[in-house]
């Protein structure tokens, strides 16, 4: 069974590579900006991930197509991928010292059937000075990440506390992924990759 990862994210590729499941990474042809946000982040990420999946199913009719969409959300506002350095700075300025939620919607589409999952992780940031925010963005490449930050590696310096799935913040929640792939007949427990 062919598995298509409908995402160009290197983080999602890396997480899926933890398992012995061959897959092909393909970029979905989907305009995320065409979907309006109606103050429901859970529904929004599910709609976006389904849209990405539907943009690929006709090209891969016999495959299992897996797509995901992740957003950072706080008090009615979505923090997507920052448009520029100024917006990236503004994002961290607004999130500094506060809680926010990271939502990921997952979709599997295969042979006319759709399966969806949703994951929420709560993240509390340390308070950051303007200088620290500038240093953070100078040292780490975060332009392609929701909220303009990364939790892995040195990027975790700004995170004070996390409630929920760590891998959700990276971009692909493993437990939700397990349940979803099982619906399509793929069992991650039977595809462990041995780590030496």
C-alpha positions as CSV (number, residue, x, y, z in Angstrom):
1,X,0.0,0.0,0.0
2,X,1.5,3.3,-1.1
3,X,1.6,6.1,1.5
4,X,1.7,9.7,0.4
5,X,2.8,12.4,2.9
6,X,1.1,15.5,1.6
7,X,3.5,18.0,3.1
8,X,6.9,19.6,2.4
9,X,7.6,19.8,6.1
10,X,11.0,18.3,7.0
11,X,9.7,17.8,10.6
12,X,6.8,15.7,9.5
13,X,9.0,13.7,7.2
14,X,11.4,13.1,10.1
15,X,8.6,12.0,12.5
16,X,7.1,9.6,9.9
17,X,10.6,8.2,9.3
18,X,10.7,6.9,12.8
19,X,8.8,4.0,11.5
20,X,9.4,1.3,8.9
21,X,6.7,2.6,6.5
22,X,7.9,3.6,3.0
23,X,6.3,6.9,1.9
24,X,6.6,9.5,-0.8
25,X,6.6,13.2,0.2
26,X,4.5,15.4,-2.1
27,X,3.5,19.0,-1.8
28,X,-0.3,19.6,-1.8
29,X,-1.6,22.1,-4.3
30,X,-4.0,23.9,-2.1
31,X,-4.5,27.6,-1.3
32,X,-4.8,27.8,2.5
33,X,-5.7,31.5,2.3
34,X,-8.8,30.7,0.4
35,X,-10.4,29.3,3.6
36,X,-11.8,31.9,5.9
37,X,-11.3,31.5,9.7
38,X,-14.5,31.7,11.7
39,X,-13.0,31.6,15.3
40,X,-13.1,27.8,15.5
41,X,-9.5,26.6,15.4
42,X,-10.4,22.9,15.7
43,X,-12.7,23.0,12.7
44,X,-10.3,25.3,10.8
45,X,-7.3,22.9,10.9
46,X,-9.5,19.9,9.9
47,X,-10.8,21.8,6.9
48,X,-7.3,22.8,5.8
49,X,-5.9,19.3,6.2
50,X,-8.8,17.8,4.3
51,X,-8.4,20.4,1.5
52,X,-4.7,19.4,1.2
53,X,-5.7,15.7,1.0
54,X,-8.3,16.4,-1.7
55,X,-5.8,18.2,-3.8
56,X,-3.8,14.9,-4.0
57,X,-6.3,12.1,-4.1
58,X,-6.9,12.2,-7.9
59,X,-3.2,12.0,-8.6
60,X,-2.8,9.0,-6.3
61,X,-6.2,7.1,-6.4
62,X,-4.8,3.8,-5.0
63,X,-2.7,5.4,-2.3
64,X,-3.2,6.3,1.4
65,X,-2.9,10.1,1.4
66,X,-1.9,11.7,4.8
67,X,-2.0,15.4,5.3
68,X,-1.8,17.8,8.3
69,X,-2.2,21.4,9.2
70,X,-0.9,23.0,12.3
71,X,-1.7,26.4,13.8
72,X,-0.8,28.4,16.9
73,X,-3.9,30.0,18.5
74,X,-4.4,32.5,21.3
75,X,-7.5,34.5,22.3
76,X,-9.2,34.4,18.9
77,X,-6.1,35.0,16.8
78,X,-4.2,32.6,14.6
79,X,-0.4,32.7,14.4
80,X,0.5,31.1,11.2
81,X,3.9,31.2,9.4
82,X,5.2,34.8,9.8
83,X,5.2,36.9,6.6
84,X,8.5,38.6,7.5
85,X,10.9,39.3,10.3
86,X,8.8,42.0,11.7
87,X,5.7,39.8,12.0
88,X,7.8,37.0,13.5
89,X,9.0,39.4,16.2
90,X,5.4,40.6,16.8
91,X,4.2,37.0,17.2
92,X,6.7,36.2,20.0
93,X,6.1,39.6,21.6
94,X,2.4,38.7,21.9
95,X,3.0,35.1,23.0
96,X,5.8,36.0,25.5
97,X,4.9,34.9,29.1
98,X,1.5,33.6,28.1
99,X,-0.3,30.3,27.3
100,X,-1.4,29.4,23.8
101,X,-2.7,26.4,22.0
102,X,-1.2,24.4,19.1
103,X,-3.8,22.7,17.0
104,X,-3.1,20.0,14.4
105,X,-5.7,18.6,12.1
106,X,-4.9,15.3,10.4
107,X,-6.6,13.7,7.4
108,X,-6.2,10.4,5.8
109,X,-8.0,9.9,2.5
110,X,-8.0,6.5,0.7
111,X,-10.2,4.9,-1.9
112,X,-13.1,7.3,-1.3
113,X,-13.0,7.2,2.5
114,X,-11.8,10.0,4.8
115,X,-10.6,9.8,8.4
116,X,-9.7,12.8,10.6
117,X,-8.1,13.4,13.9
118,X,-7.4,16.5,16.0
119,X,-4.7,17.3,18.5
120,X,-4.4,20.2,20.9
121,X,-1.3,21.0,23.0
122,X,-1.1,23.9,25.4
123,X,2.2,25.8,25.6
124,X,3.4,28.4,28.1
125,X,6.2,30.7,27.1
126,X,8.8,32.2,29.3
127,X,8.8,36.0,29.3
128,X,11.2,37.3,26.7
129,X,12.9,40.6,26.3
130,X,12.9,42.3,22.9
131,X,16.6,41.5,22.7
132,X,16.0,37.8,23.4
133,X,13.3,37.6,20.7
134,X,15.7,39.2,18.2
135,X,18.5,36.8,19.2
136,X,16.1,33.8,18.9
137,X,15.2,34.7,15.3
138,X,18.8,35.5,14.3
139,X,20.0,32.1,15.6
140,X,17.1,29.8,14.5
141,X,15.3,29.5,11.2
142,X,11.6,29.8,12.1
143,X,10.1,31.5,9.1
144,X,8.4,28.3,7.9
145,X,6.9,27.5,11.3
146,X,3.5,28.3,12.8
147,X,3.8,31.0,15.4
148,X,7.4,31.8,14.2
149,X,9.0,29.4,16.7
150,X,10.3,25.9,17.2
151,X,10.1,23.7,20.3
152,X,12.9,21.3,19.3
153,X,16.6,21.8,20.1
154,X,17.7,25.2,21.4
155,X,14.3,26.5,20.3
156,X,12.8,25.0,23.5
157,X,14.6,27.7,25.6
158,X,11.4,29.9,25.3
159,X,9.1,27.2,26.5
160,X,8.3,27.1,30.2
161,X,5.7,24.4,30.2
162,X,3.8,22.1,27.9
163,X,0.5,20.2,28.4
164,X,-0.2,17.6,25.8
165,X,1.7,16.0,22.9
166,X,5.2,17.4,22.2
167,X,5.2,16.0,18.7
168,X,2.1,18.0,18.0
169,X,4.1,21.2,18.5
170,X,6.8,19.9,16.2
171,X,4.0,19.3,13.5
172,X,2.8,15.6,13.6
173,X,1.3,14.2,16.8
174,X,2.4,10.5,17.0
175,X,-0.6,9.2,19.0
176,X,-3.2,10.8,16.8
177,X,-1.2,9.6,13.8
178,X,-1.2,6.0,15.1
179,X,-5.0,6.0,15.5
180,X,-5.6,7.5,12.1
181,X,-3.2,5.2,10.2
182,X,-4.9,2.2,11.9
183,X,-8.2,3.2,10.3
184,X,-6.4,2.8,6.9
185,X,-4.9,-0.6,7.9
186,X,-1.4,0.6,8.8
187,X,-0.3,-0.3,12.4
188,X,2.7,1.7,13.7
189,X,3.2,-1.0,16.4
190,X,4.1,-3.4,13.6
191,X,6.4,-1.0,11.9
192,X,8.8,-0.1,14.7
193,X,12.2,0.9,13.4
194,X,15.1,-0.4,15.5
195,X,17.3,2.3,17.0
196,X,20.8,1.2,17.9
